[in-house]
Amino acid sequence: MAGEKKAYPLRISAAVLEAMQRWADDDLRSVNAQIEFVLREALRKQGRLKREAAEPVQDDDTD
């Protein structure tokens, strides 16, 4: 079930959201995909994510 995605409401400050939007634009990703990328990288670096789950995920979000 590696491809399964779940919706999760997220409250985030305007400043953080704006910074994530700029970063996402630089990386040609949606904000949603950028947030997921940053979270996945942090989890991987801390050893909290299984290797197969750390593989890149295609951005199917059109934000």
HELIX and SHEET records of a PDB file:
HELIX    1   1 ALA A   14  ASP A   26  1                                  13    
HELIX    2   2 VAL A   31  LYS A   45  1                                  15    
HELIX    3   3 ARG A   51  ALA A   54  5                                   4    
END                                                                             
